Amino acid sequence: MRCLYCNCTESKVIDSRSADDDRTIRRRRECIGCGRRFTTYETIEVAPILVIKNDGTRQAYDMGKVRNGIIKACEKRPVPIDKIDALAEEITKKIYNSMVLEISSKEIGEMVMDGLKSLDEVAYVRYASVYRSFKDISSFMSELQRMMEKKDEKK
């Protein structure tokens, strides 16, 4: 780390604190050469993950889009926002922990549906109806029937 003032490469850390929800470390440094102080920030470098859309195009992964999709599915349902945020963060962690640089939008959609199943069944059906783009009422009913069978198995 070079000093901003004299370009000396030697400095000592005076103070370290976490910042930005413990994702960044703020360090107060003092230059050995000139004695002036400056601040540096240390963060984890995250490799961007690209989402492969259905049409083959790629775009950067955005947790906000996942969160907005979950919010839309949970609209007018008794699902607290902290549970929605937790689900979006959980999906994001799964994606980053998978160590892949590209992921299909279908895989992300499946993760969202798995999370919504346990969060709210109506929200799950709403999301699935858009995500799986049911062509007619029979395909929609078959999905509902599968859900009912799984629910009966648990009992």
N, CA, C and O of each residue as an XYZ file, in Angstrom:
620
protein
N       0.844     -1.170      0.000
C       0.000      0.000      0.000
C       0.891      1.235      0.000
O       1.689      1.423      0.918
N       0.764      2.073     -1.016
C       1.572      3.293     -1.112
C       0.864      4.455     -0.408
O      -0.358      4.587     -0.462
N       1.653      5.273      0.239
C       1.142      6.481      0.881
C       0.695      7.455     -0.208
O       1.376      7.624     -1.220
N      -0.440      8.085      0.008
C      -0.970      9.056     -0.954
C      -0.095     10.300     -1.063
O      -0.110     10.987     -2.084
N       0.656     10.585     -0.024
C       1.371     11.848      0.072
C       2.838     11.760     -0.351
O       3.346     12.657     -1.023
N       3.525     10.671      0.045
C       4.961     10.588     -0.256
C       5.341      9.329     -1.053
O       6.515      9.131     -1.366
N       4.371      8.490     -1.379
C       4.580      7.252     -2.140
C       5.408      6.197     -1.417
O       5.875      5.245     -2.042
N       5.592      6.350     -0.135
C       6.311      5.353      0.662
C       5.457      4.078      0.734
O       4.234      4.150      0.857
N       6.104      2.930      0.658
C       5.350      1.661      0.692
C       5.196      1.090      2.100
O       4.528      0.072      2.283
N       5.798      1.722      3.076
C       5.719      1.238      4.456
C       4.688      2.040      5.249
O       4.732      3.270      5.285
N       3.760      1.322      5.881
C       2.782      1.973      6.756
C       2.419      1.010      7.865
O       2.613     -0.200      7.751
N       1.888      1.568      8.942
C       1.437      0.701     10.035
C      -0.049      0.960     10.277
O      -0.542      2.073     10.094
N      -0.745     -0.090     10.689
C      -2.177      0.002     10.934
C      -2.388      0.555     12.336
O      -1.882      0.006     13.314
N      -3.143      1.650     12.422
C      -3.450      2.301     13.695
C      -4.741      1.730     14.273
O      -4.841      1.487     15.476
N      -5.735      1.517     13.393
C      -7.062      1.079     13.847
C      -7.728      0.254     12.747
O      -7.624      0.584     11.566
N      -8.407     -0.812     13.140
C      -9.190     -1.624     12.196
C     -10.602     -1.767     12.727
O     -10.810     -2.050     13.907
N     -11.567     -1.569     11.848
C     -12.971     -1.733     12.217
C     -13.715     -2.372     11.057
O     -13.370     -2.182      9.890
N     -14.738     -3.130     11.403
C     -15.565     -3.673     10.322
C     -16.567     -2.605      9.899
O     -17.016     -1.790     10.704
N     -16.893     -2.633      8.643
C     -17.847     -1.677      8.093
C     -18.718     -2.409      7.087
O     -18.381     -3.509      6.650
N     -19.821     -1.806      6.725
C     -20.667     -2.340      5.656
C     -21.133     -3.761      5.967
O     -20.898     -4.675      5.176
N     -21.794     -3.955      7.116
C     -22.330     -5.263      7.522
C     -21.269     -6.356      7.592
O     -21.518     -7.487      7.177
N     -20.102     -6.032      8.108
C     -19.003     -6.985      8.265
C     -18.505     -7.556      6.943
O     -17.909     -8.633      6.922
N     -18.739     -6.858      5.855
C     -18.239     -7.304      4.549
C     -17.000     -6.504      4.135
O     -16.341     -6.822      3.145
N     -16.704     -5.475      4.903
C     -15.576     -4.600      4.599
C     -14.818     -4.313      5.887
O     -15.412     -4.198      6.959
N     -13.504     -4.200      5.771
C     -12.689     -3.805      6.920
C     -12.095     -2.435      6.611
O     -11.448     -2.236      5.582
N     -12.329     -1.509      7.516
C     -11.802     -0.150      7.390
C     -10.528     -0.088      8.222
O     -10.549     -0.374      9.420
N      -9.421      0.287      7.589
C      -8.150      0.370      8.296
C      -7.618      1.803      8.252
O      -7.532      2.426      7.194
N      -7.269      2.292      9.421
C      -6.633      3.605      9.536
C      -5.139      3.342      9.590
O      -4.671      2.598     10.452
N      -4.382      3.945      8.675
C      -2.954      3.678      8.565
C      -2.137      4.952      8.779
O      -2.620      6.067      8.577
N      -0.888      4.751      9.194
C       0.054      5.856      9.347
C       1.303      5.530      8.546
O       1.905      4.468      8.707
N       1.682      6.465      7.678
C       2.860      6.278      6.828
C       4.127      6.343      7.684
O       4.286      7.241      8.511
N       5.022      5.378      7.472
C       6.293      5.366      8.197
C       7.194      6.496      7.698
O       7.968      7.061      8.471
N       7.096      6.825      6.416
C       7.957      7.853      5.809
C       7.634      9.268      6.240
O       8.518      9.987      6.705
N       6.371      9.686      6.094
C       6.018     11.083      6.367
C       5.152     11.257      7.622
O       4.961     12.382      8.084
N       4.634     10.174      8.169
C       3.849     10.257      9.393
C       2.386     10.650      9.196
O       1.634     10.734     10.166
N       1.977     10.890      7.956
C       0.586     11.267      7.698
C      -0.301     10.034      7.732
O       0.151      8.909      7.520
N      -1.568     10.275      8.004
C      -2.517      9.174      8.130
C      -3.481      9.124      6.940
O      -3.810     10.148      6.341
N      -3.919      7.914      6.618
C      -4.904      7.710      5.550
C      -5.723      6.461      5.854
O      -5.337      5.644      6.689
N      -6.832      6.323      5.185
C      -7.756      5.212      5.417
C      -7.805      4.307      4.193
O      -7.840      4.778      3.056
N      -7.807      3.003      4.443
C      -7.990      2.028      3.360
C      -9.174      1.132      3.706
O      -9.536      0.981      4.873
N      -9.764      0.546      2.681
C     -10.881     -0.379      2.857
C     -10.528     -1.698      2.191
O     -10.057     -1.730      1.054
N     -10.760     -2.775      2.907
C     -10.479     -4.111      2.387
C     -11.797     -4.847      2.224
O     -12.565     -4.980      3.177
N     -12.058     -5.328      1.008
C     -13.286     -6.076      0.739
C     -12.953     -7.371      0.009
O     -11.883     -7.511     -0.582
N     -13.872     -8.295      0.061
C     -13.718     -9.546     -0.657
C     -14.048     -9.298     -2.122
O     -15.063     -8.683     -2.451
N     -13.184     -9.780     -2.984
C     -13.434     -9.629     -4.412
C     -14.340    -10.771     -4.856
O     -14.025    -11.945     -4.660
N     -15.455    -10.413     -5.450
C     -16.431    -11.409     -5.868
C     -16.427    -11.479     -7.388
O     -16.573    -10.470     -8.077
N     -16.255    -12.699     -7.894
C     -16.300    -12.891     -9.342
C     -17.758    -12.780     -9.792
O     -18.641    -13.384     -9.183
N     -18.013    -12.019    -10.847
C     -19.397    -11.880    -11.291
C     -19.934    -13.199    -11.842
O     -19.242    -13.924    -12.556
N     -21.167    -13.483    -11.496
C     -21.827    -14.681    -12.001
C     -22.803    -14.238    -13.079
O     -23.582    -13.305    -12.885
N     -22.750    -14.911    -14.208
C     -23.632    -14.579    -15.321
C     -24.819    -15.530    -15.351
O     -24.677    -16.734    -15.136
N     -25.978    -14.975    -15.619
C     -27.204    -15.751    -15.739
C     -27.468    -15.961    -17.223
O     -27.505    -15.007    -18.001
N     -27.653    -17.227    -17.606
C     -27.968    -17.552    -18.992
C     -29.483    -17.571    -19.123
O     -30.164    -18.424    -18.553
N     -29.994    -16.616    -19.883
C     -31.436    -16.482    -20.057
C     -31.944    -17.545    -21.043
O     -31.152    -18.221    -21.699
N     -33.269    -17.683    -21.138
C     -33.868    -18.681    -22.030
C     -33.501    -18.463    -23.494
O     -33.405    -19.420    -24.261
N     -33.298    -17.209    -23.880
C     -32.955    -16.920    -25.278
C     -31.459    -17.014    -25.558
O     -31.014    -16.724    -26.669
N     -30.677    -17.424    -24.543
C     -29.236    -17.604    -24.722
C     -28.398    -16.405    -24.349
O     -27.174    -16.514    -24.278
N     -29.021    -15.258    -24.108
C     -28.252    -14.078    -23.709
C     -27.789    -14.238    -22.261
O     -28.337    -15.028    -21.493
N     -26.781    -13.474    -21.924
C     -26.217    -13.536    -20.574
C     -26.270    -12.159    -19.947
O     -26.077    -11.143    -20.614
N     -26.538    -12.147    -18.633
C     -26.484    -10.893    -17.889
C     -26.019    -11.189    -16.473
O     -26.129    -12.319    -15.997
N     -25.503    -10.181    -15.810
C     -24.969    -10.340    -14.464
C     -26.085    -10.725    -13.495
O     -27.210    -10.233    -13.594
N     -25.750    -11.619    -12.551
C     -26.719    -12.031    -11.537
C     -27.050    -10.825    -10.659
O     -26.172    -10.048    -10.283
N     -28.336    -10.690    -10.343
C     -28.808     -9.580     -9.524
C     -29.782    -10.128     -8.487
O     -30.883    -10.557     -8.829
N     -29.372    -10.113     -7.210
C     -30.237    -10.605     -6.156
C     -31.528     -9.806     -6.093
O     -32.562    -10.341     -5.693
N     -31.491     -8.550     -6.476
C     -32.685     -7.703     -6.472
C     -33.779     -8.252     -7.369
O     -34.961     -8.154     -7.038
N     -33.400     -8.829     -8.502
C     -34.401     -9.398     -9.409
C     -35.054    -10.627     -8.789
O     -36.262    -10.827     -8.918
N     -34.254    -11.448     -8.117
C     -34.801    -12.628     -7.434
C     -35.753    -12.178     -6.341
O     -36.856    -12.707     -6.206
N     -35.320    -11.198     -5.565
C     -36.138    -10.664     -4.466
C     -37.455    -10.095     -4.993
O     -38.515    -10.347     -4.420
N     -37.388     -9.329     -6.085
C     -38.608     -8.746     -6.657
C     -39.571     -9.820     -7.149
O     -40.786     -9.676     -7.010
N     -39.037    -10.894     -7.724
C     -39.889    -12.002     -8.167
C     -40.593    -12.670     -6.995
O     -41.765    -13.032     -7.092
N     -39.878    -12.830     -5.894
C     -40.472    -13.432     -4.691
C     -41.527    -12.496     -4.119
O     -42.604    -12.943     -3.726
N     -41.228    -11.206     -4.071
C     -42.196    -10.222     -3.564
C     -43.469    -10.257     -4.394
O     -44.570    -10.229     -3.845
N     -43.327    -10.317     -5.711
C     -44.489    -10.354     -6.602
C     -45.348    -11.590     -6.319
O     -46.575    -11.504     -6.278
N     -44.692    -12.737     -6.125
C     -45.420    -13.973     -5.849
C     -46.123    -13.917     -4.492
O     -47.185    -14.514     -4.314
N     -45.533    -13.204     -3.547
C     -46.075    -13.134     -2.185
C     -47.004    -11.942     -1.975
O     -47.445    -11.684     -0.855
N     -47.301    -11.214     -3.054
C     -48.156    -10.038     -2.947
C     -49.511    -10.412     -2.334
O     -50.136    -11.394     -2.734
N     -49.947     -9.622     -1.368
C     -51.218     -9.799     -0.654
C     -51.294    -11.134      0.097
O     -52.379    -11.676      0.312
N     -50.129    -11.653      0.489
C     -50.046    -12.868      1.282
C     -49.401    -12.509      2.615
O     -48.658    -11.531      2.695
N     -49.673    -13.287      3.664
C     -49.111    -12.968      4.982
C     -47.666    -13.446      5.141
O     -47.351    -14.204      6.059
N     -46.797    -12.997      4.244
C     -45.390    -13.386      4.299
C     -44.572    -12.151      4.666
O     -44.554    -11.176      3.915
N     -43.893    -12.185      5.819
C     -43.111    -11.020      6.236
C     -41.912    -10.776      5.310
O     -41.344    -11.713      4.747
N     -41.547     -9.518      5.167
C     -40.464     -9.132      4.270
C     -39.140     -9.743      4.697
O     -38.294    -10.023      3.848
N     -38.940     -9.958      5.992
C     -37.673    -10.553      6.432
C     -37.537    -11.995      5.946
O     -36.424    -12.452      5.687
N     -38.644    -12.711      5.819
C     -38.601    -14.084      5.271
C     -38.297    -14.046      3.778
O     -37.584    -14.908      3.263
N     -38.839    -13.048      3.084
C     -38.563    -12.881      1.652
C     -37.085    -12.573      1.452
O     -36.432    -13.162      0.591
N     -36.558    -11.644      2.253
C     -35.141    -11.293      2.162
C     -34.251    -12.486      2.486
O     -33.232    -12.705      1.831
N     -34.641    -13.259      3.503
C     -33.858    -14.433      3.882
C     -33.816    -15.452      2.745
O     -32.771    -16.050      2.486
N     -34.946    -15.653      2.068
C     -34.993    -16.587      0.942
C     -34.109    -16.096     -0.202
O     -33.367    -16.883     -0.790
N     -34.179    -14.816     -0.519
C     -33.350    -14.254     -1.592
C     -31.868    -14.386     -1.254
O     -31.063    -14.714     -2.126
N     -31.503    -14.138     -0.010
C     -30.108    -14.272      0.413
C     -29.659    -15.725      0.385
O     -28.529    -16.022     -0.004
N     -30.541    -16.631      0.798
C     -30.218    -18.058      0.780
C     -29.942    -18.533     -0.651
O     -28.989    -19.276     -0.888
N     -30.767    -18.106     -1.589
C     -30.584    -18.474     -2.994
C     -29.266    -17.896     -3.513
O     -28.524    -18.574     -4.224
N     -28.982    -16.656     -3.159
C     -27.735    -16.014     -3.584
C     -26.531    -16.765     -3.030
O     -25.556    -16.984     -3.749
N     -26.588    -17.160     -1.770
C     -25.483    -17.922     -1.169
C     -25.293    -19.257     -1.878
O     -24.162    -19.670     -2.134
N     -26.397    -19.933     -2.198
C     -26.302    -21.215     -2.918
C     -25.610    -21.026     -4.259
O     -24.762    -21.828     -4.652
N     -25.980    -19.959     -4.954
C     -25.402    -19.703     -6.271
C     -23.904    -19.429     -6.150
O     -23.114    -20.006     -6.898
N     -23.501    -18.562     -5.225
C     -22.083    -18.240     -5.072
C     -21.293    -19.427     -4.523
O     -20.131    -19.608     -4.885
N     -21.904    -20.242     -3.654
C     -21.215    -21.404     -3.102
C     -21.088    -22.543     -4.106
O     -20.297    -23.464     -3.904
N     -21.866    -22.486     -5.189
C     -21.781    -23.540     -6.200
C     -20.493    -23.440     -7.013
O     -20.143    -24.371     -7.739
N     -19.790    -22.318     -6.895
C     -18.504    -22.108     -7.557
C     -18.587    -22.119     -9.084
O     -17.595    -22.399     -9.757
N     -19.757    -21.820     -9.626
C     -19.902    -21.723    -11.076
C     -19.866    -20.254    -11.473
O     -20.209    -19.379    -10.678
N     -19.455    -19.994    -12.691
C     -19.416    -18.617    -13.173
C     -20.638    -18.282    -14.003
O     -20.929    -17.112    -14.252
N     -21.367    -19.332    -14.438
C     -22.598    -19.137    -15.195
C     -23.659    -20.091    -14.662
O     -23.372    -21.241    -14.327
N     -24.887    -19.591    -14.592
C     -26.011    -20.404    -14.125
C     -27.215    -20.050    -14.982
O     -27.388    -18.900    -15.385
N     -28.046    -21.048    -15.256
C     -29.212    -20.780    -16.097
C     -30.337    -20.173    -15.255
O     -30.449    -20.424    -14.055
N     -31.150    -19.383    -15.911
C     -32.288    -18.776    -15.217
C     -33.257    -19.866    -14.755
O     -33.987    -19.673    -13.783
N     -33.267    -21.001    -15.440
C     -34.132    -22.113    -15.035
C     -33.709    -22.659    -13.673
O     -34.555    -22.956    -12.829
N     -32.406    -22.790    -13.462
C     -31.916    -23.282    -12.173
C     -32.288    -22.316    -11.048
O     -32.686    -22.743     -9.964
N     -32.159    -21.030    -11.308
C     -32.527    -20.026    -10.298
C     -34.017    -20.108    -10.021
O     -34.434    -20.043     -8.865
N     -34.832    -20.250    -11.072
C     -36.279    -20.380    -10.910
C     -36.657    -21.586    -10.070
O     -37.571    -21.513     -9.249
N     -35.955    -22.702    -10.271
C     -36.214    -23.903     -9.474
C     -35.882    -23.664     -8.004
O     -36.609    -24.115     -7.119
N     -34.780    -22.952     -7.745
C     -34.408    -22.632     -6.365
C     -35.479    -21.768     -5.706
O     -35.834    -21.981     -4.547
N     -35.990    -20.790     -6.455
C     -37.036    -19.906     -5.924
C     -38.288    -20.736     -5.622
O     -38.900    -20.575     -4.566
N     -38.665    -21.615     -6.541
C     -39.872    -22.428     -6.319
C     -39.709    -23.345     -5.111
O     -40.645    -23.510     -4.328
N     -38.525    -23.945     -4.951
C     -38.282    -24.806     -3.785
C     -38.439    -24.007     -2.489
O     -39.025    -24.488     -1.519
N     -37.910    -22.789     -2.486
C     -38.020    -21.943     -1.297
C     -39.447    -21.497     -1.029
O     -39.883    -21.452      0.121
N     -40.179    -21.165     -2.098
C     -41.562    -20.701     -1.941
C     -42.488    -21.823     -1.478
O     -43.483    -21.566     -0.802
N     -42.169    -23.058     -1.835
C     -42.994    -24.195     -1.404
C     -43.108    -24.231      0.113
O     -44.188    -24.441      0.664
N     -41.977    -24.022      0.778
C     -42.000    -24.069      2.241
C     -42.442    -22.746      2.861
O     -42.864    -22.715      4.017
N     -42.350    -21.665      2.110
C     -42.703    -20.349      2.623
C     -44.209    -20.093      2.564
O     -44.821    -19.708      3.560
N     -44.802    -20.309      1.384
C     -46.228    -20.050      1.204
C     -46.697    -20.780     -0.060
O     -46.196    -20.517     -1.153
N     -47.648    -21.686      0.093
C     -48.092    -22.510     -1.033
C     -48.760    -21.692     -2.136
O     -48.583    -21.984     -3.319
N     -49.520    -20.680     -1.758
C     -50.187    -19.848     -2.765
C     -49.150    -19.067     -3.558
O     -49.262    -18.946     -4.778
N     -48.149    -18.540     -2.877
C     -47.072    -17.822     -3.563
C     -46.325    -18.768     -4.497
O     -45.935    -18.380     -5.598
N     -46.128    -20.005     -4.056
C     -45.476    -21.003     -4.902
C     -46.270    -21.231     -6.184
O     -45.696    -21.251     -7.273
N     -47.585    -21.401     -6.061
C     -48.431    -21.649     -7.228
C     -48.408    -20.437     -8.162
O     -48.367    -20.592     -9.382
N     -48.435    -19.246     -7.594
C     -48.369    -18.035     -8.418
C     -47.073    -17.993     -9.217
O     -47.075    -17.762    -10.427
N     -45.967    -18.221     -8.513
C     -44.657    -18.168     -9.173
C     -44.553    -19.270    -10.222
O     -44.086    -19.034    -11.336
N     -44.990    -20.476     -9.858
C     -44.905    -21.610    -10.787
C     -45.756    -21.365    -12.025
O     -45.376    -21.767    -13.125
N     -46.898    -20.713    -11.862
C     -47.773    -20.482    -13.013
C     -47.108    -19.566    -14.038
O     -47.312    -19.726    -15.242
N     -46.320    -18.615    -13.564
C     -45.607    -17.728    -14.480
C     -44.325    -18.396    -14.963
O     -44.021    -18.374    -16.156
N     -43.576    -18.988    -14.039
C     -42.290    -19.585    -14.360
C     -42.432    -20.762    -15.323
O     -41.693    -20.863    -16.303
N     -43.362    -21.628    -15.045
C     -43.550    -22.801    -15.901
C     -44.480    -22.510    -17.063
O     -44.713    -23.374    -17.909
N     -45.006    -21.311    -17.107
C     -45.930    -20.845    -18.152
C     -46.919    -21.941    -18.571
O     -46.877    -22.463    -19.684
N     -47.808    -22.261    -17.623
C     -48.827    -23.262    -17.878
C     -49.622    -22.874    -19.116
O     -50.077    -21.737    -19.246
N     -49.781    -23.814    -20.008
C     -50.458    -23.540    -21.274
C     -51.983    -23.568    -21.130
O     -52.700    -22.830    -21.806
N     -52.456    -24.433    -20.237
C     -53.905    -24.544    -20.062
C     -54.222    -24.935    -18.628
O     -53.320    -25.135    -17.814
N     -55.493    -25.041    -18.329
C     -55.948    -25.334    -16.964
C     -55.547    -26.740    -16.521
O     -55.331    -26.971    -15.331
N     -55.446    -27.676    -17.452
C     -55.104    -29.052    -17.070
C     -53.672    -29.149    -16.550
O     -53.419    -29.878    -15.592
N     -52.732    -28.430    -17.161
C     -51.358    -28.456    -16.659
C     -51.273    -27.771    -15.296
O     -50.497    -28.186    -14.436
N     -52.062    -26.737    -15.105
C     -52.129    -26.050    -13.821
C     -52.714    -26.985    -12.750
O     -52.212    -27.057    -11.628
N     -53.767    -27.685    -13.116
C     -54.416    -28.614    -12.178
C     -53.502    -29.783    -11.829
O     -53.505    -30.250    -10.690
N     -52.727    -30.257    -12.787
C     -51.824    -31.379    -12.494
C     -50.755    -30.955    -11.482
O     -50.360    -31.751    -10.630
N     -50.289    -29.717    -11.569
C     -49.323    -29.205    -10.584
C     -49.969    -29.113     -9.204
O     -49.354    -29.483     -8.203
N     -51.193    -28.628     -9.147
C     -51.910    -28.562     -7.867
C     -52.135    -29.962     -7.298
O     -52.011    -30.176     -6.093
N     -52.463    -30.905     -8.168
C     -52.677    -32.291     -7.728
C     -51.399    -32.874     -7.126
O     -51.446    -33.553     -6.101
N     -50.253    -32.605     -7.769
C     -48.968    -33.079     -7.244
C     -48.708    -32.494     -5.859
O     -48.226    -33.188     -4.964
N     -49.029    -31.217     -5.690
C     -48.840    -30.578     -4.386
C     -49.720    -31.223     -3.323
O     -49.274    -31.456     -2.200
N     -50.960    -31.509     -3.675
C     -51.895    -32.125     -2.727
C     -51.432    -33.521     -2.335
O     -51.549    -33.907     -1.172
N     -50.907    -34.285     -3.295
C     -50.406    -35.630     -3.004
C     -49.225    -35.585     -2.052
O     -49.146    -36.383     -1.118
N     -48.307    -34.658     -2.282
C     -47.141    -34.519     -1.411
C     -47.548    -34.107     -0.005
O     -46.953    -34.539      0.982
N     -48.582    -33.256      0.070
C     -49.062    -32.813      1.371
C     -49.702    -33.979      2.128
O     -49.524    -34.111      3.339
N     -50.442    -34.820      1.412
C     -51.067    -35.998      2.025
C     -50.021    -37.005      2.493
O     -50.204    -37.649      3.526
N     -48.923    -37.148      1.744
C     -47.848    -38.060      2.120
C     -47.199    -37.642      3.422
O     -46.811    -38.490      4.226
N     -47.078    -36.345      3.638
C     -46.448    -35.836      4.864
C     -47.294    -36.129      6.099
O     -46.764    -36.296      7.198
N     -48.611    -36.188      5.911
C     -49.507    -36.448      7.035
C     -49.515    -37.890      7.352
O     -50.211    -38.316      8.274
